[in-house]
Amino acid sequence: MRDGNLPVSFIQKYLVKKLDLTNEAEVEIRCQGEAVVPTLQLQKLVELWLRTASTSKRVATSVGTSAKEFVMVLTYTRVQAP
């Protein structure tokens, strides 16, 4: 994302379109297993992730290894109507 001021709901809108759903309420964005508030700015989400996921030690890596420690993973779930 180039614009960290965009809200998380921007990702919801994208998923609604890609999954051919009817509205954003059908999609819940999650980071590290926790639901993310749709109004949260993406930059704030990155800052939160860095505070909770970063380590103070240097991690050695090489080409071809997993980038799991360096990538913020967002997941989504379909929310069923009550």
MOCORJO-V522198 format. One line per field, one symbol per residue. ss: DSSP state (h for helix, s for strand, l for the rest). phi: phi as a letter, one per 40 degrees, with the letter a starting at -180 (. if undefined). psi: psi as a letter, one per 30 degrees, with the letter a starting at -180 (. if undefined). Layout:
ss=???
phi=???
psi=???
//
This chain:
ss=llllllslhhhhhhhhhhlllllhhhsssssllsslllllshhhhhhhhhhhhllllllllllllllhhhlllsssssllll
phi=.cbccccddccddccdcccfccacccbbcbbfgbcbcdcccdccccccccccbcbcccbcaadgcccdcbbccbbbbccccc
psi=kfjffklffeeeeeeeeeghlelfffkkkkkhfkkkkffkkeeeeeeeeeeffllflkkkllkflkgefgkjkklllkkkk.
//
